[in-house]
Amino acid sequence: KSAKLTGEFKVRADEAWTQNYGSGNTITVNASAGTQMYSNGGNCNVASGTYDVYFDLDTLKIWVKTVGSDAPAK
């Protein structure tokens, strides 16, 4: 919640980048379906700002939402 993003980002599980996820695409803020991420995928792009970010490790989908938005439904 309230994550400050500055253009490009990836999701990682540790500081060594051994488990990391990206899409290589521009993320649509508030997209209901989320964006598919891939192991070792390219950086995600999003307009710089503060967002609520949700990542589902089971489906490898990410949602970037305006702060205070409802969490995505699975």
MMTF fields as JSON, N, C-alpha, C and O atoms, coordinates in Angstrom:
{
  "mmtfVersion": "1.0.0",
  "mmtfProducer": "UNKNOWN",
  "numBonds": 295,
  "numAtoms": 296,
  "numGroups": 74,
  "numChains": 1,
  "numModels": 1,
  "chainsPerModel": [1],
  "groupsPerChain": [74],
  "chainIdList": ["A"],
  "bondAtomList": [4, 2, 8, 6, 12, 10, 16, 14, 20, 18, 24, 22, 28, 26, 32, 30, 36, 34, 40, 38, 44, 42, 48, 46, 52, 50, 56, 54, 60, 58, 64, 62, 68, 66, 72, 70, 76, 74, 80, 78, 84, 82, 88, 86, 92, 90, 96, 94, 100, 98, 104, 102, 108, 106, 112, 110, 116, 114, 120, 118, 124, 122, 128, 126, 132, 130, 136, 134, 140, 138, 144, 142, 148, 146, 152, 150, 156, 154, 160, 158, 164, 162, 168, 166, 172, 170, 176, 174, 180, 178, 184, 182, 188, 186, 192, 190, 196, 194, 200, 198, 204, 202, 208, 206, 212, 210, 216, 214, 220, 218, 224, 222, 228, 226, 232, 230, 236, 234, 240, 238, 244, 242, 248, 246, 252, 250, 256, 254, 260, 258, 264, 262, 268, 266, 272, 270, 276, 274, 280, 278, 284, 282, 288, 286, 292, 290],
  "bondOrderList": [1, 1, 1, 1, 1, 1, 1, 1, 1, 1, 1, 1, 1, 1, 1, 1, 1, 1, 1, 1, 1, 1, 1, 1, 1, 1, 1, 1, 1, 1, 1, 1, 1, 1, 1, 1, 1, 1, 1, 1, 1, 1, 1, 1, 1, 1, 1, 1, 1, 1, 1, 1, 1, 1, 1, 1, 1, 1, 1, 1, 1, 1, 1, 1, 1, 1, 1, 1, 1, 1, 1, 1, 1],
  "groupList": [{"groupName": "LYS", "atomNameList": ["N", "CA", "C", "O"], "elementList": ["N", "C", "C", "O"], "formalChargeList": [0, 0, 0, 0], "bondAtomList": [1, 0, 2, 1, 3, 2], "bondOrderList": [1, 1, 2], "singleLetterCode": "K", "chemCompType": "L-PEPTIDE LINKING"}, {"groupName": "SER", "atomNameList": ["N", "CA", "C", "O"], "elementList": ["N", "C", "C", "O"], "formalChargeList": [0, 0, 0, 0], "bondAtomList": [1, 0, 2, 1, 3, 2], "bondOrderList": [1, 1, 2], "singleLetterCode": "S", "chemCompType": "L-PEPTIDE LINKING"}, {"groupName": "ALA", "atomNameList": ["N", "CA", "C", "O"], "elementList": ["N", "C", "C", "O"], "formalChargeList": [0, 0, 0, 0], "bondAtomList": [1, 0, 2, 1, 3, 2], "bondOrderList": [1, 1, 2], "singleLetterCode": "A", "chemCompType": "L-PEPTIDE LINKING"}, {"groupName": "LEU", "atomNameList": ["N", "CA", "C", "O"], "elementList": ["N", "C", "C", "O"], "formalChargeList": [0, 0, 0, 0], "bondAtomList": [1, 0, 2, 1, 3, 2], "bondOrderList": [1, 1, 2], "singleLetterCode": "L", "chemCompType": "L-PEPTIDE LINKING"}, {"groupName": "THR", "atomNameList": ["N", "CA", "C", "O"], "elementList": ["N", "C", "C", "O"], "formalChargeList": [0, 0, 0, 0], "bondAtomList": [1, 0, 2, 1, 3, 2], "bondOrderList": [1, 1, 2], "singleLetterCode": "T", "chemCompType": "L-PEPTIDE LINKING"}, {"groupName": "GLY", "atomNameList": ["N", "CA", "C", "O"], "elementList": ["N", "C", "C", "O"], "formalChargeList": [0, 0, 0, 0], "bondAtomList": [1, 0, 2, 1, 3, 2], "bondOrderList": [1, 1, 2], "singleLetterCode": "G", "chemCompType": "PEPTIDE LINKING"}, {"groupName": "GLU", "atomNameList": ["N", "CA", "C", "O"], "elementList": ["N", "C", "C", "O"], "formalChargeList": [0, 0, 0, 0], "bondAtomList": [1, 0, 2, 1, 3, 2], "bondOrderList": [1, 1, 2], "singleLetterCode": "E", "chemCompType": "L-PEPTIDE LINKING"}, {"groupName": "PHE", "atomNameList": ["N", "CA", "C", "O"], "elementList": ["N", "C", "C", "O"], "formalChargeList": [0, 0, 0, 0], "bondAtomList": [1, 0, 2, 1, 3, 2], "bondOrderList": [1, 1, 2], "singleLetterCode": "F", "chemCompType": "L-PEPTIDE LINKING"}, {"groupName": "VAL", "atomNameList": ["N", "CA", "C", "O"], "elementList": ["N", "C", "C", "O"], "formalChargeList": [0, 0, 0, 0], "bondAtomList": [1, 0, 2, 1, 3, 2], "bondOrderList": [1, 1, 2], "singleLetterCode": "V", "chemCompType": "L-PEPTIDE LINKING"}, {"groupName": "ARG", "atomNameList": ["N", "CA", "C", "O"], "elementList": ["N", "C", "C", "O"], "formalChargeList": [0, 0, 0, 0], "bondAtomList": [1, 0, 2, 1, 3, 2], "bondOrderList": [1, 1, 2], "singleLetterCode": "R", "chemCompType": "L-PEPTIDE LINKING"}, {"groupName": "ASP", "atomNameList": ["N", "CA", "C", "O"], "elementList": ["N", "C", "C", "O"], "formalChargeList": [0, 0, 0, 0], "bondAtomList": [1, 0, 2, 1, 3, 2], "bondOrderList": [1, 1, 2], "singleLetterCode": "D", "chemCompType": "L-PEPTIDE LINKING"}, {"groupName": "TRP", "atomNameList": ["N", "CA", "C", "O"], "elementList": ["N", "C", "C", "O"], "formalChargeList": [0, 0, 0, 0], "bondAtomList": [1, 0, 2, 1, 3, 2], "bondOrderList": [1, 1, 2], "singleLetterCode": "W", "chemCompType": "L-PEPTIDE LINKING"}, {"groupName": "GLN", "atomNameList": ["N", "CA", "C", "O"], "elementList": ["N", "C", "C", "O"], "formalChargeList": [0, 0, 0, 0], "bondAtomList": [1, 0, 2, 1, 3, 2], "bondOrderList": [1, 1, 2], "singleLetterCode": "Q", "chemCompType": "L-PEPTIDE LINKING"}, {"groupName": "ASN", "atomNameList": ["N", "CA", "C", "O"], "elementList": ["N", "C", "C", "O"], "formalChargeList": [0, 0, 0, 0], "bondAtomList": [1, 0, 2, 1, 3, 2], "bondOrderList": [1, 1, 2], "singleLetterCode": "N", "chemCompType": "L-PEPTIDE LINKING"}, {"groupName": "TYR", "atomNameList": ["N", "CA", "C", "O"], "elementList": ["N", "C", "C", "O"], "formalChargeList": [0, 0, 0, 0], "bondAtomList": [1, 0, 2, 1, 3, 2], "bondOrderList": [1, 1, 2], "singleLetterCode": "Y", "chemCompType": "L-PEPTIDE LINKING"}, {"groupName": "ILE", "atomNameList": ["N", "CA", "C", "O"], "elementList": ["N", "C", "C", "O"], "formalChargeList": [0, 0, 0, 0], "bondAtomList": [1, 0, 2, 1, 3, 2], "bondOrderList": [1, 1, 2], "singleLetterCode": "I", "chemCompType": "L-PEPTIDE LINKING"}, {"groupName": "MET", "atomNameList": ["N", "CA", "C", "O"], "elementList": ["N", "C", "C", "O"], "formalChargeList": [0, 0, 0, 0], "bondAtomList": [1, 0, 2, 1, 3, 2], "bondOrderList": [1, 1, 2], "singleLetterCode": "M", "chemCompType": "L-PEPTIDE LINKING"}, {"groupName": "CYS", "atomNameList": ["N", "CA", "C", "O"], "elementList": ["N", "C", "C", "O"], "formalChargeList": [0, 0, 0, 0], "bondAtomList": [1, 0, 2, 1, 3, 2], "bondOrderList": [1, 1, 2], "singleLetterCode": "C", "chemCompType": "L-PEPTIDE LINKING"}, {"groupName": "PRO", "atomNameList": ["N", "CA", "C", "O"], "elementList": ["N", "C", "C", "O"], "formalChargeList": [0, 0, 0, 0], "bondAtomList": [1, 0, 2, 1, 3, 2], "bondOrderList": [1, 1, 2], "singleLetterCode": "P", "chemCompType": "L-PEPTIDE LINKING"}],
  "groupTypeList": [0, 1, 2, 0, 3, 4, 5, 6, 7, 0, 8, 9, 2, 10, 6, 2, 11, 4, 12, 13, 14, 5, 1, 5, 13, 4, 15, 4, 8, 13, 2, 1, 2, 5, 4, 12, 16, 14, 1, 13, 5, 5, 13, 17, 13, 8, 2, 1, 5, 4, 14, 10, 8, 14, 7, 10, 3, 10, 4, 3, 0, 15, 11, 8, 0, 4, 8, 5, 1, 10, 2, 18, 2, 0],
  "groupIdList": [1, 2, 3, 4, 5, 6, 7, 8, 9, 10, 11, 12, 13, 14, 15, 16, 17, 18, 19, 20, 21, 22, 23, 24, 25, 26, 27, 28, 29, 30, 31, 32, 33, 34, 35, 36, 37, 38, 39, 40, 41, 42, 43, 44, 45, 46, 47, 48, 49, 50, 51, 52, 53, 54, 55, 56, 57, 58, 59, 60, 61, 62, 63, 64, 65, 66, 67, 68, 69, 70, 71, 72, 73, 74],
  "secStructList": [7, 7, 3, 3, 3, 7, 1, 3, 3, 7, 3, 3, 1, 1, 6, 6, 7, 1, 1, 3, 3, 3, 7, 1, 1, 5, 7, 7, 6, 6, 7, 1, 1, 7, 3, 3, 7, 3, 3, 6, 7, 7, 7, 3, 3, 7, 7, 1, 3, 3, 3, 3, 3, 3, 3, 3, 6, 6, 6, 6, 3, 3, 3, 3, 3, 3, 6, 6, 7, 7, 7, 7, 7, 7],
  "xCoordList": [0.838, 0.0, 0.88, 1.94, 0.414, 1.113, 2.578, 3.478, 2.8, 4.15, 4.478, 3.679, 5.636, 6.075, 6.805, 7.855, 6.246, 6.846, 7.371, 6.739, 8.524, 9.157, 9.413, 10.525, 8.394, 8.518, 8.643, 7.735, 9.749, 9.964, 10.1, 10.633, 9.609, 9.754, 9.613, 9.137, 10.036, 9.835, 9.48, 9.665, 8.973, 8.697, 9.782, 10.09, 10.362, 11.383, 11.132, 10.525, 11.604, 11.373, 12.531, 12.371, 13.675, 14.836, 15.762, 15.535, 16.778, 17.702, 18.687, 19.417, 18.713, 19.656, 19.055, 19.754, 17.777, 17.068, 16.957, 16.765, 17.072, 16.943, 15.509, 15.282, 14.537, 13.13, 12.604, 12.394, 12.39, 11.865, 10.843, 10.89, 9.916, 8.79, 8.586, 8.675, 8.313, 8.034, 7.159, 6.906, 6.696, 5.849, 6.483, 6.156, 7.384, 7.969, 7.002, 7.267, 5.879, 4.829, 4.494, 4.933, 3.708, 3.162, 1.968, 1.095, 1.926, 0.839, -0.296, -0.069, -1.502, -2.679, -3.164, -3.568, -3.123, -3.552, -5.058, -5.829, -5.462, -6.855, -7.472, -8.697, -6.655, -7.184, -7.8, -7.156, -9.025, -9.706, -9.102, -9.106, -8.587, -8.047, -6.608, -6.115, -5.934, -4.537, -3.651, -4.14, -2.366, -1.378, -0.599, -0.134, -0.456, 0.293, 1.78, 2.34, 2.408, 3.838, 4.515, 3.867, 5.817, 6.566, 7.866, 8.481, 8.27, 9.547, 10.65, 10.725, 11.497, 12.589, 12.101, 12.864, 10.84, 10.285, 10.914, 11.613, 10.652, 11.195, 10.552, 9.528, 11.164, 10.626, 9.223, 8.894, 8.393, 7.056, 7.186, 8.06, 6.345, 6.343, 5.024, 3.964, 5.098, 3.913, 4.274, 5.432, 3.297, 3.543, 4.016, 3.465, 5.01, 5.513, 4.404, 3.603, 4.362, 3.349, 3.294, 4.104, 2.333, 2.129, 0.878, -0.183, 1.007, -0.068, -0.195, 0.726, -1.347, -1.512, -1.213, -1.839, -0.261, 0.184, -0.153, 0.152, -0.783, -1.157, -0.55, -0.702, 0.142, 0.754, 0.276, 0.388, -0.256, -0.735, 0.297, 0.436, 1.009, 2.063, 1.517, 2.238, 0.252, -0.345, -0.623, -0.364, -1.151, -1.501, -0.464, -0.539, 0.5, 1.527, 0.904, 1.36, -0.135, -0.759, -0.509, -0.408, -0.414, -0.212, -1.294, -1.743, -1.693, -2.636, -1.986, -1.464, -2.015, -1.541, -2.766, -3.4, -3.094, -4.351, -4.069, -3.075, -4.961, -4.837, -4.97, -5.699, -4.272, -4.262, -5.701, -6.473, -6.034, -7.362, -8.366, -9.501, -7.979, -8.884, -9.075, -8.243, -10.161, -10.409, -9.388, -8.925, -9.046, -8.162, -8.857, -10.086, -8.081, -8.702, -9.383, -8.962, -10.428, -11.093, -10.336, -9.953, -10.12, -9.415, -10.362, -9.959],
  "yCoordList": [-1.183, 0.0, 1.243, 1.282, 2.244, 3.534, 3.376, 3.945, 2.596, 2.405, 3.519, 3.828, 4.115, 5.168, 4.508, 3.891, 4.642, 4.07, 5.213, 6.263, 4.996, 6.057, 5.636, 5.78, 5.121, 4.808, 3.334, 2.758, 2.699, 1.281, 0.517, 1.03, -0.722, -1.555, -3.023, -3.374, -3.88, -5.326, -5.758, -5.001, -6.969, -7.565, -8.602, -9.408, -8.578, -9.573, -10.167, -9.537, -11.378, -12.102, -11.958, -12.22, -11.55, -11.424, -10.342, -9.805, -10.031, -8.972, -9.434, -8.616, -10.731, -11.257, -11.36, -11.732, -11.037, -11.108, -12.529, -12.709, -13.546, -14.922, -15.258, -16.113, -14.604, -14.742, -13.353, -12.557, -13.054, -11.747, -11.9, -12.842, -10.949, -11.023, -9.673, -8.632, -9.699, -8.488, -8.823, -9.993, -7.793, -8.014, -7.491, -7.953, -6.534, -5.908, -4.952, -4.488, -4.655, -3.816, -2.637, -2.555, -1.729, -0.633, -1.147, -1.813, -0.845, -1.264, -0.252, 0.953, -0.736, 0.127, 0.247, -0.743, 1.465, 1.707, 1.453, 1.878, 0.766, 0.43, -0.582, -0.685, -1.331, -2.373, -3.481, -3.993, -3.853, -4.861, -6.254, -7.036, -6.576, -7.912, -8.073, -9.199, -6.994, -7.078, -7.325, -7.446, -7.399, -7.623, -8.887, -9.072, -9.755, -11.0, -10.69, -9.93, -11.287, -11.138, -12.467, -13.514, -12.414, -13.604, -13.661, -12.633, -14.863, -15.039, -14.481, -14.808, -13.648, -12.986, -12.095, -11.802, -11.658, -10.778, -9.396, -9.038, -8.635, -7.283, -6.329, -6.638, -5.161, -4.144, -3.745, -3.724, -3.428, -2.887, -1.366, -0.793, -0.727, 0.732, 1.265, 0.696, 2.365, 3.021, 4.487, 4.806, 5.375, 6.787, 6.934, 6.291, 7.753, 7.959, 8.451, 9.303, 7.906, 8.306, 7.321, 6.399, 7.524, 6.645, 5.813, 6.351, 4.501, 3.57, 2.497, 2.278, 1.832, 0.588, -0.514, -0.575, -1.381, -2.431, -3.783, -4.043, -4.64, -5.981, -6.983, -6.856, -7.983, -9.03, -10.374, -10.658, -11.202, -12.538, -13.557, -13.798, -14.142, -15.094, -16.374, -17.059, -16.718, -17.925, -17.76, -18.673, -16.6, -16.376, -15.549, -15.414, -14.997, -14.096, -12.878, -12.449, -12.336, -11.109, -9.972, -10.169, -8.773, -7.581, -6.557, -6.434, -5.834, -4.733, -3.498, -3.542, -2.404, -1.117, -0.22, 0.045, 0.245, 0.984, 2.322, 2.48, 3.278, 4.532, 4.272, 3.374, 5.051, 4.873, 4.927, 5.825, 3.95, 3.886, 3.068, 2.899, 2.554, 1.712, 0.363, -0.063, -0.303, -1.645, -2.617, -2.466, -3.617, -4.687, -5.435, -5.502, -6.004, -6.744, -8.02, -8.631, -8.413, -9.685, -10.771, -10.575, -11.896, -12.994, -13.756, -14.72],
  "zCoordList": [0.0, 0.0, 0.0, 0.626, -0.714, -0.81, -1.232, -0.615, -2.29, -2.822, -3.802, -4.685, -3.651, -4.577, -5.743, -5.56, -6.933, -8.145, -9.005, -9.12, -9.599, -10.38, -11.817, -12.325, -12.462, -13.88, -14.189, -14.789, -13.797, -14.08, -12.782, -11.799, -12.785, -11.596, -11.949, -13.029, -11.02, -11.062, -9.653, -8.699, -9.522, -8.222, -7.977, -8.855, -6.772, -6.461, -5.089, -4.222, -4.907, -3.664, -2.685, -1.493, -3.169, -2.287, -2.824, -3.908, -2.086, -2.496, -3.57, -4.13, -3.861, -4.835, -6.237, -7.179, -6.386, -7.665, -8.199, -9.402, -7.345, -7.817, -8.191, -9.047, -7.567, -7.951, -8.246, -7.331, -9.522, -9.889, -10.998, -11.788, -11.039, -11.968, -12.624, -11.974, -13.911, -14.672, -15.858, -16.146, -16.546, -17.718, -18.998, -20.092, -18.864, -20.041, -20.727, -21.836, -20.071, -20.661, -19.767, -18.62, -20.316, -19.535, -18.748, -19.304, -17.468, -16.591, -16.69, -16.584, -16.892, -16.889, -15.451, -14.841, -14.914, -13.546, -13.438, -14.299, -12.39, -12.093, -13.056, -13.128, -13.798, -14.684, -13.844, -12.928, -14.14, -13.324, -13.483, -12.532, -14.66, -14.91, -14.431, -14.354, -14.113, -13.728, -14.935, -16.058, -14.708, -15.766, -15.453, -14.328, -16.439, -16.267, -16.138, -16.928, -15.134, -14.922, -15.265, -15.297, -15.518, -15.9, -15.104, -14.822, -14.75, -14.074, -14.96, -16.144, -14.394, -15.114, -16.253, -17.173, -16.207, -17.243, -17.203, -16.255, -18.245, -18.344, -17.361, -16.751, -17.213, -16.32, -16.732, -17.918, -15.737, -15.952, -16.009, -15.358, -16.763, -16.853, -16.326, -16.585, -15.583, -15.054, -14.829, -14.559, -14.938, -14.664, -13.226, -12.332, -12.987, -11.635, -10.727, -11.112, -9.514, -8.547, -7.4, -7.315, -6.523, -5.375, -5.615, -5.928, -5.467, -5.798, -4.723, -3.936, -4.702, -3.969, -4.979, -6.037, -4.658, -5.576, -4.971, -3.807, -5.76, -5.328, -6.292, -7.507, -5.749, -6.569, -6.054, -4.861, -6.942, -6.585, -7.059, -8.258, -6.126, -6.465, -7.076, -7.801, -6.799, -7.378, -8.873, -9.658, -9.266, -10.676, -11.421, -12.643, -10.698, -11.24, -11.931, -12.991, -11.318, -11.829, -10.85, -9.639, -11.42, -10.614, -10.937, -12.076, -9.91, -10.062, -9.469, -8.355, -10.199, -9.695, -9.641, -10.663, -8.441, -8.245, -7.567, -6.858, -7.798, -7.092, -5.597, -5.176, -4.813, -3.361, -2.824, -3.159, -1.99, -1.381, -2.173, -1.727, -3.338, -4.127, -3.461, -2.66, -3.789, -3.258, -3.825, -4.956, -3.023, -3.492, -4.612, -4.644, -5.54, -6.645, -6.169, -5.187, -6.868, -6.592, -7.343, -8.496, -6.71, -7.383, -8.262, -8.914]
}
